[in-house]
Amino acid sequence: MKFSIFSASRRIQSLVNKIYPELPIVGLEISDSAIHLAELKKGSPIIRANLLPPGIVEGGRVKNKDKLVSLLREFVGASYGGRKAGFVLTIPSSGVFVQTVNLPAIALRNLDEAAELNVRMVSPLRRGEFYCDWQRVRRDEAEGGPIELLGVFVSRETIDSFADCFRAADLSLVAIEFTSLSLVRLLANKKFTQPMKPYLVAEIRPEGTTFMLVFNNQLLFHSFHGWGSVPGGGSAVKLADFLADLTGEINNISNFYLAHWGGAVNDLIFISSGL
């Protein structure tokens, strides 16, 4: 089974249209705390949400398949069950690993093969236990200079568990991506980020905070901090502790950018959702 982690709605819609001309594409995000559905009908977005009880999805992984299948059938099955739509699933970034990889310019002769080999070599997960995908990071590559790629790795257990739930709910899953990638694309589409500029994006959610490093409207790096990892955290996090953790991570990522790509990150974007 192979899933496209880097999904683009137009490309997927074009592919699906060739196979099933009348099949619409629906976006579905599943987090630890909620399911969000989005679809375009006649150019207008239709968005619905449903809260998830605790214990169904934890840390971005399915913990109770039966309950998730039941909720999927109840929430979307009536309208889209029986393969009436193709779903692009967005999963939490907390269980997704990203890594930049540099290849010599000669790799352009057979980029797909070289990228696949080198990306797999830097996986933080054991061989055979992950799905991976990659895309080229088009920064300011000089002619004849190294080629920079972004590799993405997700455990097979995570992906297969979600896929099993979709099959059991009689829903057609056509692609999977993760929240960081979705947000970076949305920020670029809405002109919140500009080409050839670095940004540090912090998304604050009920599960914790995801930090994203963006350059040229593309994701370079992300990290997730659950509320339990905040010093002094627990059932409630004090504002002072949160700000101290936030400041520390911003400094760490700024230094990371300086060491790997040079320059400073001067623009910060904060996003809150589901709070």
Disulfide bonds with the S-S distance in Angstrom:
none
